[in-house]
Amino acid sequence: MDLLRSLPLGLYLEQPITWLHYLDSRVKFIWLMSFLAAPLLANPFSRLALVVLLILLTLSARIPLRVWRQQMGWLLTLSFFVFVLTAIAPDGLALNHQSRLPPNELTFSEQSPTQTAPAPNPWYNPFGWRSHSSDSSLTQPPSLRPQPTDYRYVLFSAGPVTITRRSLDLAVRVSTVLFTLIYSTNLFLLTTAPEEITAGLESLMRPLRRLKVPVTEITLTLTLSLRFIPLVLEEVQNLFRSVRTRAINWKKLGVRRSLQVWLIVSERLLENLLLRAEQIAKAMTVRGFTSPNEHRVQWHQLRLRRCDWLAIASLIVFWGARLAWG
């Protein structure tokens, strides 16, 4: 089991270089925020359009199939199961539907009417003159006609499975938001180097320096965290292989001893991660790193090119379509 290949979360694809790699990191970050904000208050069709747009971006960039096949496959499977479970689950509207007509009209009409309080006289007849000679047809309710549309709140009902309009709408919302949130973020990390991400964020957060916000320290922490993700996956993979090679018979151990083994493995994982962090800190100290403001390294030069301006123009078109039809 190779987690670095089967689960490439937060990893940067160095080769091949696609057209998404050439875009400026600031433009891609704004597109990412647009993908995360567009599903808010959107109808189901626009949410589905966002999912289709992400898939088309992946196919148009010609990202290798080995990179996104398993990840998109697992994510689509997870979204499908979430869609099914949400669709058949109760929609939260616990209403007791009452029929328009009583179950037995003859019995209901033969019952003696109960004494009710007299209705107040209208404003145009305050003393009730000639109230008995009024037309009785005015007091009778009009007969209700069947609705001219084929609207149904319950779309499907078979035994314990019931799908309503609200449950179907909730299923589309939850499944599409799950796919958009995870896959758009992963596509951004897949086509953008960590140094480009930190440089773009530092450029966008530059006005916050007037408020004495430590922008450089924040970007440095983000760079180290992005570099630390592959190390975490590598440590988990090594510990999993070490447990697997020992051929432990989990049935003979039982639940209690199995939990003890996994507790020892988790403790070892934490020790290895702290050791890696200490090694990174010592490497920075040896290289004379004192503070981010005094020891700054320009990893990437930000510059907007023609493709970046085209992406910004397409972003305007995207939000125009979202506000018009979404």
ABEGO torsion letter per residue (X at the ends): XBAAAABBBGBBBAOBBBAAAABBAAAAAAAAAAAAAAABGBBAAAAAAAAAAAAAAAAAAGBBAAAAAAAAAAAAAAAAAAAAAAAABBAGBBBBBBBABBABAAAAAABBBBBBBBBBBBAABAAGBGAAABBAAAABBBBBBBBABABBABABBBEABBBBAAAAAAAAAAAAAAAAAAAAAAAAAAABBAAAAAAAAAAAAAAAAAAGBBAAAAAAAAAAAAAAAAAAAAAAAAAAAAAAAAGBBAAAAEAAAAAAAAAAAAAAAAAAAAAAAAAAAAAAAAAGBABAAABBBBABBBBBBAAAAAAAAAAAAAAAAAAAAX
